[in-house]
């Protein structure tokens, strides 16, 4: 009979801190040495070294390398959906650049928008669309890249523009009933979905109002040459509303909750079809067609190249070439590398129990409502940092704090709103998190550059803490006594 292995000693606070602090120091050193270029290799090395440190700590206390390896593999496997979405977005950008869809978005944007209200309008557009489809990634990967092109043509700051796009996109990701993270937050806390949506809508409206005010004040008064640049675009591309068919397909499929990879890659293929129909000469030139090769083969080659390597435009006009030279699956490889090693680190850290060990004393020490909510906010952000995954940042702290919120008599919506206000938006602020990496590669702006301007994402956790501090919407569970004189009715708001 195989003897039962002896139980492992409890994980000490020092052991739990070593891999987390090591990661932060290594990534900080990477940024100091390499700057924004760190995402093209140095950050990945930092994460691998941090993973080795975590393995050594776990091995030293008796955990087997086999189970740690399996945890890392399982964590990486959980991110495969995000990796395939990244490839689909790269393909979509390539064919939309080839077809002229991106150029059309910029052309009409220059006609309609003005630098003075561009940032605020960007927030509104992305917020409306993201609420309609419930996906920040889809909005950023479609409308977002067009808005970045418009901003570049207007001479606006790309970091501020990216912050505005991300701010609006995460409004819907946090508060739409179609959002997967909203559904996950409600399920984790044991809250009714629509009760959760009601609560997050209130906090989201507060945060988006602050973001809109900031972006309105940031409105630029740069010298505006929109008509001239629109004319340059029109001279190189056949601009027609039909070029928006791929965008309409993506938005429509997303609204019907077709899986993101299928939606985005269908949009990429639609971009290729539109390119063949409206710009066959450009496709043939890009494919470097040789005499005697059938036209159909040439068109397939051109679209295939755009899907794989992106479109490369050479018009002699630098502004136009910069606008539409982009995309391709291969341009996502550095980001895929980053996500894989980050998820492996997160899997090992979770398996060794580091996050639970760090959270336990925090939960025990949180006596007041504001301390409890602040502790949950901090734990959620730390989970986003450590595991590089927004879903883990919703589930793990939610599971850990659920008992504490129940013991203090709060309704499940208080817990679900807090993790929704924190786990989803802050994921985009961390360079090695799958969301931060995705936003950076899709919009072409480093996470550390756009993060200070992602106002909605920064403000949302503070709104959660503010609600707790003033006792607003701190709903009591049915049958629990009121706190500080509040009504004991379930779903009552103070």
C-alpha positions as a printed Julia matrix, in Angstrom:
494×3 Matrix{Float64}:
   0.0    0.0     0.0
   1.42   3.35   -1.06
   2.07   5.57    1.98
   0.16   8.87    2.11
   2.56  11.76    1.51
   3.11  14.04    4.47
   1.18  17.31    4.27
   3.19  20.32    3.13
   4.08  22.97    5.68
   2.04  26.2     5.42
   3.37  28.66    2.87
   5.11  31.51    4.67
   4.55  35.16    3.81
   8.16  35.44    2.67
   7.82  32.46    0.34
   4.63  33.91   -1.14
   6.24  37.29   -1.72
   9.48  36.11   -3.35
   8.1   35.28   -6.85
   5.74  38.3    -6.93
   8.4   40.79   -5.85
  10.89  39.09   -8.16
   8.57  39.55  -11.12
   7.98  43.22  -10.39
  11.71  43.91   -9.98
  12.66  42.01  -13.13
  10.01  43.7   -15.29
  11.01  47.07  -13.83
  14.65  46.37  -14.72
  13.58  45.33  -18.22
  11.74  48.63  -18.71
  14.74  50.58  -17.36
  17.16  48.85  -19.72
  15.02  48.48  -22.85
  12.08  50.89  -22.51
   9.08  50.16  -24.72
  11.14  47.6   -26.65
  10.93  45.31  -23.62
   7.77  43.7   -24.99
   9.78  42.28  -27.91
  11.77  39.86  -25.77
  13.2   41.29  -22.53
   9.87  41.21  -20.66
   9.38  37.61  -21.75
  12.81  36.7   -20.34
  11.91  38.47  -17.08
   8.75  36.37  -16.8
  10.62  33.13  -17.5
  13.18  33.94  -14.79
  10.36  34.84  -12.37
   8.71  31.51  -13.17
  11.95  29.67  -12.38
  12.15  31.54   -9.07
   8.59  30.45   -8.24
   9.42  26.86   -9.18
  12.46  26.86   -6.91
  10.47  28.23   -3.98
   7.69  25.67   -4.51
  10.15  22.81   -4.99
  12.05  23.77   -1.83
   8.89  23.44    0.24
   8.1   20.0    -1.16
   5.85  20.47   -4.18
   6.67  18.25   -7.14
   7.94  19.72  -10.38
   5.47  17.48  -12.22
   2.4   19.06  -10.62
   3.86  22.54  -11.05
   4.54  21.83  -14.72
   0.98  20.59  -15.16
  -0.34  23.77  -13.52
   1.71  25.92  -15.89
   0.48  23.95  -18.92
  -3.14  24.21  -17.76
  -2.78  27.94  -17.3
  -1.3   28.39  -20.77
  -4.07  26.22  -22.21
  -6.66  28.55  -20.68
  -5.19  31.39  -22.74
  -5.32  29.67  -26.12
  -8.6   31.4   -26.94
  -6.95  34.8   -26.47
  -3.98  33.73  -28.59
  -6.18  32.69  -31.51
  -8.1   35.97  -31.22
  -4.79  37.8   -31.5
  -3.96  35.96  -34.71
  -7.43  36.74  -36.06
  -7.01  40.44  -35.28
  -3.64  40.49  -37.05
  -5.24  38.9   -40.1
  -8.16  41.34  -39.97
  -5.92  44.39  -39.85
  -3.94  43.08  -42.81
  -6.92  42.55  -45.13
  -8.68  45.72  -43.99
  -5.54  47.67  -44.86
  -5.35  45.94  -48.25
  -9.04  46.4   -49.08
  -9.18  50.08  -48.12
 -11.56  49.53  -45.18
  -9.09  51.24  -42.83
  -8.55  54.05  -45.31
 -12.33  54.53  -45.61
 -12.73  54.7   -41.85
 -10.06  57.39  -41.68
 -11.46  59.24  -44.71
 -14.96  59.57  -43.29
 -13.6   60.22  -39.81
 -11.63  63.19  -41.1
 -14.78  64.53  -42.73
 -16.95  64.2   -39.62
 -14.69  64.59  -36.57
 -12.62  67.52  -35.33
  -9.55  67.45  -33.05
 -11.27  69.57  -30.4
 -13.83  66.89  -29.53
 -12.14  63.84  -31.05
 -11.02  62.22  -27.77
 -14.4   62.57  -26.07
 -16.22  61.37  -29.19
 -13.91  58.36  -29.36
 -14.88  57.41  -25.81
 -18.58  57.68  -26.64
 -18.36  55.7   -29.88
 -16.42  52.87  -28.28
 -18.67  52.85  -25.19
 -21.86  52.58  -27.25
 -20.54  49.81  -29.49
 -18.93  47.86  -26.64
 -22.14  47.98  -24.62
 -24.03  46.71  -27.68
 -21.74  43.73  -28.24
 -20.15  43.24  -24.8
 -16.56  42.92  -26.02
 -13.69  45.36  -25.54
 -11.34  43.25  -27.65
 -13.64  43.29  -30.68
 -14.15  47.05  -30.46
 -10.43  47.76  -30.1
  -9.55  45.37  -32.92
 -12.0   46.93  -35.38
 -13.22  50.46  -34.66
 -10.19  51.14  -32.49
  -7.65  50.7   -35.27
  -9.67  53.04  -37.49
  -9.8   55.69  -34.78
  -6.03  55.38  -34.29
  -5.62  56.05  -38.01
  -7.86  59.12  -37.82
  -5.94  60.44  -34.83
  -2.64  59.95  -36.64
  -3.93  61.85  -39.66
  -5.06  64.69  -37.38
  -1.7   64.87  -35.63
  -3.18  63.84  -32.28
  -1.34  62.05  -29.48
  -1.5   58.26  -30.08
  -1.2   57.45  -26.36
  -4.15  59.67  -25.42
  -6.15  58.27  -28.34
  -5.44  54.7   -27.25
  -6.48  55.63  -23.7
  -9.77  57.05  -25.0
 -10.44  53.93  -27.11
  -9.72  51.6   -24.21
 -11.76  53.71  -21.78
 -14.84  53.52  -23.98
 -14.32  49.87  -24.88
 -14.16  48.73  -21.27
 -17.38  50.55  -20.4
 -19.33  47.87  -22.26
 -17.03  45.04  -21.26
 -17.8   45.86  -17.62
 -21.5   46.71  -17.77
 -23.09  44.93  -20.74
 -25.18  41.78  -20.13
 -23.47  40.35  -23.22
 -20.01  40.61  -21.64
 -18.35  37.36  -20.61
 -16.55  39.03  -17.7
 -19.81  40.57  -16.42
 -21.43  37.15  -16.48
 -18.38  35.63  -14.77
 -18.36  38.28  -12.01
 -22.05  37.69  -11.3
 -21.61  33.91  -11.26
 -18.55  34.07   -9.0
 -20.38  36.2    -6.42
 -23.64  34.26   -6.71
 -25.48  37.38   -7.88
 -28.35  37.67  -10.35
 -26.89  38.85  -13.67
 -29.31  41.73  -14.18
 -28.98  42.88  -10.58
 -25.22  42.88  -11.15
 -25.6   44.81  -14.43
 -27.74  47.41  -12.64
 -25.04  47.96  -10.02
 -22.11  48.03  -12.44
 -24.03  50.38  -14.75
 -24.22  52.92  -11.91
 -20.51  52.74  -11.12
 -19.63  52.66  -14.83
 -21.66  55.79  -15.56
 -19.79  57.62  -12.79
 -16.42  56.48  -14.17
 -17.26  57.2   -17.81
 -18.53  60.69  -16.89
 -15.18  61.45  -15.27
 -13.37  60.05  -18.32
 -15.46  62.13  -20.72
 -14.76  65.3   -18.73
 -11.02  64.63  -18.81
 -10.94  63.8   -22.52
 -13.07  66.85  -23.36
 -10.5   69.04  -21.6
  -7.73  67.26  -23.5
  -9.36  68.23  -26.82
  -6.65  69.47  -29.14
  -6.46  72.74  -31.04
  -3.86  71.48  -33.51
  -3.78  72.94  -37.0
  -6.37  70.9   -38.86
  -5.69  69.66  -42.37
  -8.44  67.1   -42.57
  -9.66  67.9   -46.06
  -6.17  67.79  -47.51
  -5.41  64.41  -45.95
  -8.81  63.06  -46.95
  -8.03  64.07  -50.52
  -4.7   62.21  -50.35
  -6.5   59.08  -49.18
  -9.11  59.4   -51.94
  -6.33  59.7   -54.54
  -4.9   56.31  -53.54
  -8.04  54.35  -52.6
 -11.45  53.9   -54.16
 -13.49  55.17  -51.21
 -17.04  53.84  -51.05
 -19.44  52.9   -48.24
 -19.19  49.3   -49.47
 -15.76  49.15  -47.83
 -17.57  49.09  -44.46
 -19.15  45.7   -45.18
 -16.42  43.81  -43.22
 -16.99  46.1   -40.22
 -20.75  45.59  -40.4
 -20.25  41.82  -40.52
 -18.04  41.87  -37.42
 -20.39  44.07  -35.4
 -23.41  42.01  -36.46
 -21.81  38.68  -35.59
 -20.6   40.04  -32.25
 -24.1   41.3   -31.43
 -25.4   37.76  -31.99
 -22.7   36.43  -29.64
 -20.79  34.47  -32.26
 -17.46  33.45  -30.65
 -14.81  36.2   -30.97
 -12.31  34.24  -33.04
 -14.95  33.21  -35.56
 -16.32  36.76  -35.69
 -12.99  38.48  -36.19
 -11.53  35.97  -38.64
 -14.73  36.11  -40.7
 -14.22  39.88  -40.79
 -10.67  39.29  -41.99
 -11.86  37.02  -44.8
 -14.57  39.54  -45.7
 -11.85  42.18  -45.96
 -10.02  39.96  -48.42
 -13.17  39.51  -50.53
 -13.8   43.26  -50.56
 -10.18  43.83  -51.64
 -10.58  41.45  -54.58
 -13.87  43.06  -55.65
 -12.96  46.74  -55.33
  -9.15  46.8   -55.61
  -7.98  43.82  -57.71
  -5.1   45.85  -59.18
  -3.78  46.68  -55.71
  -4.06  43.04  -54.67
  -2.19  41.95  -57.81
   0.54  44.53  -57.25
   0.93  43.45  -53.63
   1.16  39.8   -54.73
   3.92  40.77  -57.17
   2.07  39.04  -59.99
   4.11  37.46  -62.77
   3.05  37.2   -66.39
   1.13  34.06  -67.25
  -0.13  33.4   -63.7
  -3.95  33.1   -63.61
  -5.67  36.15  -62.15
  -7.57  34.12  -59.55
  -4.3   32.66  -58.21
  -2.78  36.15  -58.01
  -5.75  37.47  -56.02
  -5.62  34.53  -53.61
  -1.88  35.09  -53.11
  -2.36  38.78  -52.34
  -5.07  38.16  -49.74
  -3.1   35.25  -48.29
  -0.05  37.5   -47.83
  -2.14  40.16  -46.13
  -3.57  37.58  -43.72
  -0.14  36.19  -42.89
   2.23  39.15  -43.01
   0.06  42.24  -43.29
  -0.21  44.8   -46.06
   2.74  46.96  -47.12
   1.78  50.11  -49.03
   4.24  52.21  -51.04
   2.6   55.34  -52.38
   5.38  57.83  -51.79
   3.17  59.71  -49.31
   4.54  58.89  -45.83
   1.27  59.63  -44.02
  -0.67  57.23  -46.25
   1.99  54.53  -46.14
   2.11  54.66  -42.34
  -1.67  54.49  -42.15
  -2.13  51.3   -44.16
   1.16  49.43  -43.74
   0.17  47.13  -40.94
  -1.4   43.87  -39.82
  -0.66  40.21  -40.33
  -0.62  37.21  -38.02
   3.16  37.22  -37.77
   3.15  40.64  -36.09
   1.34  39.09  -33.14
   4.05  36.54  -32.36
   5.91  38.66  -29.78
   2.65  39.25  -27.94
   1.73  35.56  -28.08
   5.15  34.78  -26.6
   4.5   37.28  -23.81
   1.07  35.82  -23.01
   2.37  32.23  -22.92
   5.18  32.92  -20.44
   2.97  35.22  -18.33
   0.26  32.56  -18.03
   2.87  29.93  -17.15
   4.08  32.15  -14.31
   0.5   32.68  -13.15
  -0.19  28.95  -13.16
   2.83  28.18  -10.99
   2.1   31.01   -8.55
  -1.51  29.9    -8.17
  -0.51  26.26   -7.67
   1.97  27.09   -4.93
  -0.78  29.04   -3.12
   1.03  32.38   -3.06
  -2.03  34.52   -3.76
  -4.19  32.8    -1.14
  -1.41  33.25    1.42
  -1.12  36.95    0.64
  -4.88  37.52    0.7
  -5.68  35.69    3.96
  -4.28  38.28    6.42
  -5.73  41.11    4.33
  -9.23  39.62    4.55
  -8.88  38.99    8.27
  -7.75  42.57    8.91
 -10.52  44.25    6.89
 -13.03  45.28    9.56
 -14.93  48.2     7.98
 -16.81  48.29    4.68
 -14.25  50.58    3.05
 -11.38  48.39    4.3
 -13.08  45.26    2.96
 -13.76  46.77   -0.46
 -10.28  48.35   -0.63
  -8.72  45.01    0.24
 -10.7   43.27   -2.51
  -9.64  45.95   -5.0
  -5.99  45.51   -4.05
  -6.21  41.72   -4.17
  -7.86  41.82   -7.6
  -5.2   44.11   -9.04
  -2.48  41.92   -7.52
  -4.08  38.86   -9.14
  -4.09  40.63  -12.5
  -0.39  41.37  -12.02
   0.54  37.87  -10.85
  -1.58  35.66  -13.1
  -1.71  37.86  -16.24
  -5.32  36.89  -16.78
  -8.47  38.97  -16.19
 -10.66  35.9   -15.73
  -8.44  34.67  -12.91
  -8.55  38.18  -11.42
 -12.34  37.93  -11.32
 -12.68  34.38  -10.06
  -9.88  33.96   -7.52
 -10.41  37.1    -5.39
 -14.16  36.72   -5.74
 -13.95  33.2    -4.36
 -11.57  34.23   -1.57
 -13.63  37.25   -0.41
 -17.11  35.76   -0.83
 -17.28  34.44    2.73
 -16.09  37.75    4.18
 -18.79  39.72    2.34
 -21.45  37.22    3.43
 -20.32  37.35    7.06
 -20.64  41.12    7.04
 -24.16  40.87    5.62
 -23.62  42.37    2.16
 -25.65  41.3    -0.85
 -23.79  39.37   -3.57
 -24.08  42.37   -5.91
 -21.69  44.36   -3.71
 -19.03  41.7    -4.23
 -19.78  41.24   -7.94
 -19.76  44.99   -8.61
 -16.43  45.45   -6.86
 -14.64  42.65   -8.71
 -16.24  43.86  -11.96
 -15.1   47.43  -11.3
 -11.56  46.21  -10.72
 -10.72  42.91  -12.38
 -11.92  43.74  -15.89
 -10.67  47.34  -16.41
  -7.29  47.08  -14.65
  -6.26  44.09  -16.77
  -5.59  46.48  -19.65
  -3.13  48.5   -17.54
  -0.6   45.69  -17.01
   1.9   45.15  -19.87
   2.25  41.38  -19.45
  -1.42  40.72  -18.81
  -3.12  39.2   -21.85
  -5.39  42.26  -22.09
  -2.6   44.82  -21.77
  -0.51  42.95  -24.32
  -3.47  42.73  -26.72
  -4.3   46.43  -26.49
  -0.67  47.42  -27.04
  -0.08  45.3   -30.12
  -3.48  46.05  -31.68
  -3.33  49.82  -31.23
   0.42  50.12  -31.73
   0.99  51.95  -28.42
   2.96  50.5   -25.5
   0.91  49.71  -22.4
   3.05  51.98  -20.22
   2.39  54.83  -22.67
  -1.4   54.57  -22.87
  -2.04  53.42  -19.29
  -1.98  56.95  -17.74
  -4.66  57.98  -20.25
  -6.98  54.99  -19.78
  -9.02  57.17  -17.44
 -12.07  54.9   -17.16
  -9.88  51.91  -16.27
  -7.97  53.87  -13.63
 -11.02  55.52  -12.08
 -13.28  52.44  -11.87
 -11.63  50.81   -8.82
 -11.64  54.15   -6.99
 -15.36  54.5    -7.67
 -15.88  51.12   -5.97
 -13.92  52.33   -2.93
 -15.79  55.67   -2.93
 -19.16  53.88   -2.88
 -18.01  51.93    0.18
 -16.61  55.01    1.9
 -19.88  56.96    1.62
 -22.12  53.91    2.02
 -23.7   54.27   -1.42
 -25.24  51.12   -2.97
 -23.78  48.96   -0.18
 -26.81  46.71   -0.33
 -27.6   44.43    2.58
 -28.5   40.78    2.04
 -32.01  39.65    2.87
 -32.51  38.99    6.56
 -29.35  40.75    7.75
 -29.42  43.64   10.21
 -28.81  47.12    8.8
 -25.32  48.6     8.96
 -24.89  52.11   10.34
 -28.62  52.7    10.28
 -29.16  51.6     6.7
 -32.4   50.03    5.6
 -32.32  46.25    5.86
 -34.42  45.77    2.74
 -32.56  43.71    0.12
 -31.35  45.74   -2.85
 -31.87  48.99   -0.99
 -29.46  51.8    -1.73
 -28.15  54.26    0.78
